[in-house]
Amino acid sequence: MKSLLAFVFCAALLFNAGCSKAPEPAGGGSGKKLTVALMPKSKGNAYFVSCKQGADEAAKELGLDLLFDGPTEPDPAKQNEIIENWITLGVDVIAVACENSEGISTALRKARKKGVKVVTFDSDAAADAREFFVNQATPEGIGYTLMDEAARLTGEEGEFAIISATLTAANMNAWRKHIEARLAEKYPKLKLVATKPSDDLKDKAQSEATALLSAYPNLKLLMAICSPAVPGCAEAVKQAGKAGTVKVMGLGLPGENRRYVKEDVTQSVVLWKTVDLGYLTIHAANAVGNGVLKPGDTRYAAGRLGELEIQGSDILLGKPFIFNKANIDEFDF
Amino acid sequence: MSKPSFFSRTRGWWRSHEAVLLVVLLAELVFFSSAGRRFGTADNFFDIARHSTEIGLLALVMTPIILTGGIDLSVGSLLGLCAVVFGKLWRDGGCSPGIAGVLTLGLGTLAGLLNGGLITGLRLPPLIVTLGTYSLFRGLAEALTHGADTFTDFPASFLFLGQETWTGLPAQAWVLMVAAVGFWLLVHRTTFGRAFCAIGWASEGARYAGIPVRARVTLAYGLAGFVSGLAAIIYTARLGQAKADAGTGYELFAITAVVLGGTSIFGGAGSIHGTLLGVAAIGVLSNGLVHIHQPREVAGMLTGFLLLLALAVSVLPQWLSSLAIRRRAAQGSQSSPPSTP
């Protein structure tokens, strides 16, 4: 009996050793079963809830264990605590949307030091605190998509105006730069007549839009490039009785624009598919954990999303998605 | 005929609230160790210690305040203010972390004395005064940073305090232990500290007994300010960043730990070791849930449940013995003469 036990024990040990030393199989998707921990900025946010849908889909597809946790209240210390708990728990990969880049990088560096792989998505940490950043949209992608959609809606001619958040915001200016570059390059008959700030407030956007509507009677389109400004512009156009004559489009969340899209006040809302963002994040996390995806790679095939581009250490989700009357009901965030 | 009840006959430490809480804590430890694969590791206990230190310090200093019948709602906000001031002194003021730390502790103490002064000097209720400074301190922290400025890139020698281990334990755990021993001696072993209980029990009586009530109460709040500053420094070292929202909601965690630890919210009764057990019970619970893959919000729910359960269980013996006495009295009046236990 004793020898049998000893045999079983030895066999188990050998088996264990064999498992841990076995070389990782080459090629994607067939590595060992990983535990991937996914953290949103906050758990209740509809945006991240829909990211999780995609994450669940990918986890099922890849057969990995997915942990999902995050702060319920805005406390920067909470994200760090959860990361530290995950390190102790022995997860293989951590994927996180960083509320505060600097603060969380401390915890992420610690994770990497302990052999846990780190991927960020939605908003990045310091570059040395993670292996890859799943980038949902580049300024170029956003700028070009917005301009192309505006051109499509106006038939590539006429006057249009932009409502921004503030005229100094770095991300807004990066987008504007690409919008204007695209305009100069491809649409000579379209004319940008004004760019107005809205301070990221819906009311301010609405009053600016109202002013623009009376100042430029030939205006064909309002482009709002910060999310509160999209419904703000729509409200202004609706109240001026110009729904349909002056088109409204912009960068925003489908949820807060659904009403206006259905009333034909707003024609298009540009954003990325959050479900795909979650899906890609888990695919990338899995590939990094299995050693399939390594620094220096320039392309990555992520399941149903196909072959995607990698710029530096940014995995690009691709072109933004356009929500309109035909598809907006499929998205609940 | 009637025997004295089990509860009224036995008198011992294990009937105390602290003993009940110790059992709860042990039950948590046993449960999570068996259910969570990595729960029982040294690394994990280090995590728990790291994550509990700031709340632990605030709970320790909250105990004497609640013992006097007061409360301090401003400690979390003061932690935020101190963290921001510490960051500003270091980054913009050119102070070394050591000097910045000393100045921060000074600021914390002054802020605490402001609370104490308003409460004793103007005879305002502690709840109102600290509700005011709760907003004031947080507002100052936000104003100093315009709500957006974040202080980071502290030197590794400073981050050591929050992230590394020193002689076998996380560095900040030593601070917590020293504070715990210090507060225990102060509250339970000095006449000076026993005044807190006396004040909470009967403030007028304490005054007639020669206790300088106002000075002691002011001191308790000053001490809270000092410790908030200390917690702010440790918080900053642990996260590697100081931001105006540091320590949001920590005052309520601290108060929960104190009350869970058996200190009466009306003052006059309670203990430092009870508070420590309260901190440990909450810390282990929220950590353990991660190890059995339960979502974080369950921790809040269970903490509330634990608090109510601990309170209920701790009054149970009293309730049972009073029930027994009443029944005996009722029986006695009907038939047999009262027995002598």
Interface residues (C-beta under 8 A of the other chain):
Chain A: K43 L67 D69 G70 P71 T72 E73 P74 D75 P76 A77 K78 N80 E81 I82 E84 N85 W86 T88 L89 G90 N100 E102 G103 S105 T106 K110
Chain B: R37 R38 T41 D43 N44 D47 R50 H51 T150 T152 D153 L159 Q163 Y235 R238 L239 G240 Q241 K243 D245 A246 T248 G249 N287 V290 H291 H293 P295 R296 E297 G300
